Structures are given as C-alpha cells and as structure tokens.
Amino acid sequence: MYNKDNKELKRDYVAIAAYGWKQWGTSIPTVKLVVNSYGQSVEQNLNIEEVGQVIEMLQTALAEALAAEDHHLSDNPWGDEHPF
C-alpha cells in the first residue's frame, strides 16, 4: 500500500521509499530511492535524468506485464512431456 504522507510503498515491510532534496553547494535536485527486501536494503541517489529513466523502465516493464498472456491453472505448461 502506498502511503503518500510517508512517501513509502509498504508490504509487510517497507519495500520502497523515496526522499528528495537539493545537493549542498550545487543545489542539484536529487532523489534517494531505497529498496528493501526482507531486511536487505539498497539505496541509490538519482538525478533528474536518472529519475526519468527509472520511470520509463517501470512503465515499459508494466506494459510488458500487462501484454503478457494470462496463465490458466488448467493449462499444462509441459505439454505431453511431464517432468515428473
């Protein structure tokens, strides 16, 4: 669930958080993207161009996921050759 007040996407843990500020001295707008997966977290500082690239990557991945063929539980993914 996305919490706009805290700027966080939560599952059972904080999955993704983002914070924005301007760099000291240069005033370059910067965004810190934090991705946390079950206690392992990664932080990345992104400039304006990189934020746009991340948004583009996510939109492309979402379009791919939406265009992917649906799976049906009755389908046999192995055809006539069963691995078991």
Secondary structure, 3 states (H helix, E strand, C coil): CEECCCCEEECCCEEEEEEEEECCCCCCEEEEEEEEECCEEEEEEECHHHHHHHHHHHHHHHHHHHHCCCCCCCCCCCCCCCCC
